[in-house]
């Protein structure tokens, strides 16, 4: 199956700092990527849809100025959590949509963010 | 009401048992349905898609009832390695066919 990577796999940062998470599709081009967040014992919640070459589409309740998304190439989308606070601590997962074959979404391994 | 609802469990079963999970969804315009498996602190992995006619993959059988907006997953001959959280996922409707909506998951624990 297709491979999606995320970097870093985990990060600890201080309150008020910014953190950038990268999502890469390694063996296919992804014009659309998705960013999810999962709090403990809760479901994955879609934060935003990242479209190559255009602005991301954010879900209701997600602050676009706080969660900056850049999808500058067909294989890379980045999520920057600006001015992070402890309540932003969560598991962030990206997925990349493959338009050929099964039209499946492939998930990255996730990034665990802890804000102290 | 949540878009996708599941019993969180946990379901504790012995090896070899048959176990069934159910899921309901609220958006009648939904077009695609899936079961994903998520292990602790890992990303979800696609287990199987769910079709109206029902489909089977080895020990796993999935069923969809569009009239009742209900999806099921049956696992036969449970293995220890089946212990995980099973996510019911719905895609489509008027929100766009690419967007996935996840249930909170049903936790399965298979014991020796």
Interface residues (C-beta under 8 A of the other chain):
Chain A: X32 X34 X36 X41 X42 X43 X44 X45 X46 X49 X91 X93 X95 X97 X104 X105 X107 X108 X109 X110 X112
Chain B: X4 X8 X41 X42 X43 X44 X45 X46 X87 X98 X99 X100 X101 X102 X103 X104 X105
